[in-house]
Amino acid sequence: PTKIAESLRKIAAFFDDAIKVNSEKVIARYQPMVDAVTAKYKSRSQGKKVMLYVGGLRPRHTIGAYEDLGMEVIGTGYEFAHNDDYDRTLKEMGDATLLYDDVTGYEFEEFVKKMRPDLIGSGIKEKYIFQKMGIP
């Protein structure tokens, strides 16, 4: 949610004042809904640790949403990434975040055992490993 507002403002900056004003109206219109959802879940998610491993959806697009909920992304990686993906993602991550590339199921499982996240955000292939480990 925070990143969406930032993106709208960044895009609007390329256009005239009318677009800037309208983008602020859109942000203001939806901000109460975003705040309500964030408030509803933040008490349960605050302080939780998350690890991500995604393909087409880039971690940098979702890290901010987890942070808005008070969560810390402690590891993230890609199945199919390019150099620019890593360059952009590094800007979104904390200094101690583990970054992995095209890991096997075994490697990811070992990272999870060491890092001990509260939540995993990944694809269907990894789903069952972590369900068996008791990690949502």
N, C-alpha and C positions, 0 to 999 in steps of 0.2 A: 504493500500500500504506500509506504513512504517513497519507494523507488518509482512507483507509477506517477505520483505527483511530480517528482523530480523530472521524470521523462517528459511529461506533458509540458512543463515549464521550459525545458530545454528545446523541445520542438517548437513551441510557440515563439521562442526568442528569434527564430528565423523569419517570422512574419510580422505583420503590422500590429498596431496596438489593439485593434478590434479582436484579433485572434488571441492575443495575450489576455485581454479582459475576459473573453469567453472561456478560455481554458481555466482561468481562476474561478469562474462560475461553476464549471464542471467539477473542479476539485472541491469547491465549497458545497456543492449539491450532494456529493457522495461521501464527504468526510465524516458526517455524523454516522452513517451506516458502517463505515470502516472502523470508526472509534468504538461503536457498539460491539461489533464482532471481536475486535481486539480486546476490549475490556472483558467480554464474556469468557475468552479462553486464556488470557494472559496469566491469570492467577494459577491456572493448572500447568502452564507451559514455562513460566518464568524460571530461569536457571537450568533448564534441561539442556542436555548436549545432543547434537544431531550430527550424523554423518550422511553424506549424499554420494550417490553414484548413479549418474544418468547418462543417457545417450544423446538423443536429439535435443532435449530440453537442457539448456545450459545452466549449470549451478549458479552462475552470476545472476541469473534472472530470478532465482528463488531465495538466495541467501538473505536478502533484505526482508522478505516476508517472515522468515524464521526469527530474524533479529527484532522485527516489530512485535513479535510475540514474547520477547524476552529470552529467546533461546540462543545458544551459542553453537555455531557450526564449527566442529572440531576436525572435520575431514571432508574432503570433496574430491571428486574425480570424474573422469570421462571414459566412455567406451570409444568414442570416435571424436577426437579433438584435433585442432590445428594450433599452430603456435599462437595465433592471435587470440584463441580461446583462453589459453593460459595467461597471456599478457593481460587480458581484460579481467579474468577471474582473480588474479593475484591482487588487484586493486580493491576487491570486495572482501578479501579474507583478512583475518587476524594474523599476527606474526607466527603464532604457534599452530596454525592450521596445517594438518597433513594433506598433501596434494598427491593424488595417485592417478596413473594413466593405464587404461586397458588391463586392469588387474584380473586375475583368474578368480573364480569363486573361492578357492582355498586362500589366496592372498587377501582377499577382502575380508573373509571370515577371521583371519589372523589379525588384521588391522583392528577389526571390531572387538576382538577379545582383549587386545592391548589398550584400546582407547575407551572402551566401555561406554558407548553412547546410550542415551535414553530412547532414541528414535532413529530409524533408518529411513531415508528417502531414496528408493531405488526402483529398478524395474522388476518385471515379473520373474526373471530368471533367479534373482537373489531372494525373492520373497520367502521361499520355504526354508532356506537356511536360517534366516533370522526369526521366523516364526518358531522354529524348533528351539532356538536359543532364548525365546521368550521376549524378544525385542520387537516392538511394533514398528 
